[in-house]
Amino acid sequence: MTTTEKIANAKKRIDELERLIKYWNNSYHDEAKIINFTRKIGNKVA
């Protein structure tokens, strides 16, 4: 992989992360998008 390809891939990842951050920031203020997941925690012995 050339340096140019590495830079292009890094830019794609940065763009994707920026889109995710914008989505998370918007959904933080939008109560309709908040989902509460219940978790079962059991006692597990090895």
N, C-alpha and C positions, 0 to 999 in steps of 0.2 A: 504494500500500500504506500503510495507516494505521500509526500507532505501535503500536497494540495488536497488529496482525498481525505486525509486525516482532518484537515482544517474544515472541509465541507461537512464531514460527519459531525464534528464538534459544534459547528454552527447549527446544524439540524437539531442536535440534542439541546442546545441552549434555547432555541426557538420553542421547542416542545416544553421545556421546563418553564419558560416565561408564560406560555399559554396555560399550563397547569396552575401556576401561581395566580394568574388573573382569575381563573375559574374558582379556585379555592377562596380567594378574597371576595369574590362576588357571592359565592354560596354561603360564606360565613355570615353575611348580612341577610340572606334569604332563608327564612325559617322553613319554607316549604321544601327545601332541599336537604334539610338535616334529617338524618335517619339514625334512630337509636337501635343499636344492636344489643341483644341480650347475650351474655356469655355464661356458659356453665363451667364452673370450676370444680372439679372433683379431686378428691384426695387420691393421689396415685403414689404407690409405693414401688420402688424399683426392686 
